[in-house]
Amino acid sequence: MTPHRAQPPAAPPLLQRRQFMQAAAATALGAAASGCTAPPPAAQAPARTPGHGRGPAVHTGRGSGHVVVIGGGYGGATAARYIRQWSARRVHVTLVEPQAAFISCPLSNLVLGSGLPLARVTLPYAHLARQHGVRLVADRATRIDPARRTVALAGGPTLAYDRLVLSPGIDFMWEMLPGLARPEARQRVPHAWKAGAQTMALRRQLEAMPDGGVFALTIPPAPYRCPPGPYERASLIAHYFRQAKPRAKVLVLDANDDVISKGALFKQIWAERYAGTLEYRPAHALADVDAATGALHFEFHDAVRADVLNVLPPMRAADLAVHTGLATANGRWCEVNWLTHEALAAPHIHVLGDALQTAPLMPKSAHMANQHGKVCAAAIVALLDGRPPNPLPLYNNTCYSFVNSDEAMHVASVHRYDAARQTMLTVPGAGGLSSAASALEGHHAWAWARNIWADTLAVPTA
């Protein structure tokens, strides 16, 4: 791949599938206003102190308690940090995360389309322990008992909690695509929608694809994780092909009726820069995949064959949330009290990030998960301290999308709590959209990334 340029320091019957598409459209709510956002300035880290030990903490005074956080993504890691910080370390926090390091989905498309090393978007969790005394447990949560307030781990231990923060991310609805039911088929047809090994697998497939070959990207019906992400990916891979494989093609097959994020900007970029390389086809609802032949089968269109398939399956809240009974919105997403992020289905369990049934026009984005983590952290500290939570939480959101190695564009929004409707609503006139992609916004995108990584993981910004 072209080196990255210098950056700033059983098949469901047709009726069932149609019902799924209708339900997906109903729950999208506002996926057209997508975004990922620029974080508020990171608070100054307190002096380094050691962690609090291994077992769940007993109550030692007002405001103490034990919070278990499951999932070390943008939502969970943020919540873990700020519960410790805002409680002046009175509340003990255990972060359960099976991955050895944090790998950022934002900017990971640059690994595919501009040769950015995956190491550039990989960061350690260790600063959460060193700077804030968060206890890190490298394990996977397998079962939650809401009645007993316990979490069972794959490695054997059981953790007791006063409050549980669940930030599990998404899982895929493989039952909608029977051809990808087997793991070996999914290895041939990566989604790369969870950054890491699959990102590198897809990159290797793109590098091995012959000049003149076809890369096909399928997009599921909204809502799904990071609405602008697929269109950014298509743009970056078209950019790579223009440089390295000028006769290759990008085919975008979207189940939605139109580009649902930054639509006019993306289509302008495609027409001006990638005409003849990138083709966009809306209203292509994927019915199944033949991994052996490279064929994509659609409900109402002819099959398409391509040399490299990148299938983004329909998504829902992760298995742990679903199996705990928290996915109360169409069996897919978790509904919460927006003042505390406490699940409507279970007290003392707070849900963050992409697993949520989002409020109107609220994207499933990394920055929004960071905002969820802060509102939830403040609410938990207040509740454990015997105080009411903030009655008017406010979120901001900004999402940057790269269109080549250097240039990006953004969309931003502000969301505040509406007491009458008991949900978060966008603030009229706040936020905004780029007029065009630019190298300056590419610099801003990298600054956003460094700031949100520092804010979420307590890593140094330099």
Secondary structure, DSSP 8 states (H G I E B T S, - for coil): -------------HHHHHHHHHHHHHHHSSTTS--------------------SS-----STT-EEEEEE--SHHHHHHHHHHHHHTTT-EEEEEE--SSSEE-STTTHHHHHS---GGGGEE-SHHHHHHH--EEE-S-EEEEETTTTEEEETTS-EEE-SEEEE---EEE-GGG-GGG-SHHHHHHS----SSSHHHHHHHHHHHHS-TT-EEEEEE-SSS-S-TTHHHHHHHHHHHHHHHH-TT-EEEEEESSSS--SSHHHHHHHHHHH-TTTEEEE-S--EEEEETTTTEEEESSS--EE-SEEEE---EEE-HHHHHTT---BTTTBB-EETTTTEETTSTTEEE-GGGB---TT----HHHHHHHHHHHHHHHHHHHTT----SS-EEEEEEEEESSSS-EEEEEEEEEEETTTTEEEE-TT-SEE-SS-BHHHHHHHHHHHHHHHHHHH-----
